[in-house]
Amino acid sequence: MVSSLLIGEDAAVSEWAFKTFNLYKTPVNRAIGIISPNGKIIGAILWQNYNGSNVELSYYGPKTWTLGILRTIMKITAVYFNASRLTAVTSKRNKKLMRGMIKLGWRLEGVQRCYYGDRDITRNTGVRFVMFRDRINYIARLPAKKDVNVI
C-alpha cells in the first residue's frame, strides 16, 4: 500500500531507482518517489529526455500503481513540462502491461529491437507507446488545451 509521494528529492529518488533496478545512470529531468507506510522508497517515477515537446517516462515499483499516481504523472507532464506527448517503452514480453496501457489511451508507436540487450531476440525488444496532450489532460482532469488563432 502506497502512503505518499516524495517530491523535490530528484537525485535521491533517481539514485534509488538506478541502484535498486541495476540501471545505467542517465540524466533525469524530474523524479518522484513512491513511499511505503513505513517511510521507505518502494518505487520511482522518472521523467527523462525532455526536448520541449516530448518527455520520456520510466516507472519502477512493482505493485505500486494507483489511479492517483497515474493522475499525478499526467498532471506533472502537462503542467510542469507542458509536453505535447509522453513516451514510454516496455518489454515486448510484458503483455499485461501493454494491454493496460492501450486501455488507458496509450498508442502503439513501434518496436525497438535490441533495446534491452545486444542480441536481436524477443526479450531485448522494446515496445514504444505514446500519449498525446488531449489524453494527458483528460486523465489529469485538466481542461483541454485550446487552440489560439494568431492574426
DARA-V37833 format. One record per residue. N is the residue number from 1. SS is DSSP state (2 for helix, 1 for strand, 0 for the rest). Layout:
n:ss
N:SS
N:SS
This chain:
n:ss
1:0
2:1
3:1
4:1
5:1
6:1
7:0
8:0
9:0
10:2
11:2
12:2
13:2
14:2
15:2
16:2
17:2
18:2
19:2
20:2
21:0
22:0
23:0
24:0
25:0
26:0
27:0
28:0
29:0
30:1
31:1
32:1
33:1
34:1
35:1
36:1
37:0
38:0
39:0
40:0
41:1
42:1
43:1
44:1
45:1
46:1
47:1
48:1
49:0
50:0
51:0
52:0
53:0
54:1
55:1
56:1
57:1
58:1
59:1
60:1
61:0
62:0
63:0
64:0
65:0
66:0
67:2
68:2
69:2
70:2
71:2
72:2
73:2
74:2
75:2
76:2
77:2
78:2
79:2
80:2
81:0
82:0
83:0
84:0
85:1
86:1
87:1
88:1
89:1
90:1
91:1
92:0
93:0
94:0
95:2
96:2
97:2
98:2
99:2
100:2
101:2
102:2
103:2
104:2
105:0
106:0
107:1
108:1
109:1
110:1
111:1
112:1
113:0
114:0
115:0
116:0
117:0
118:0
119:0
120:0
121:0
122:2
123:2
124:2
125:0
126:1
127:1
128:1
129:1
130:1
131:1
132:1
133:2
134:2
135:2
136:2
137:2
138:2
139:2
140:2
141:0
142:0
143:0
144:0
145:0
146:0
147:0
148:0
149:0
150:0
151:0
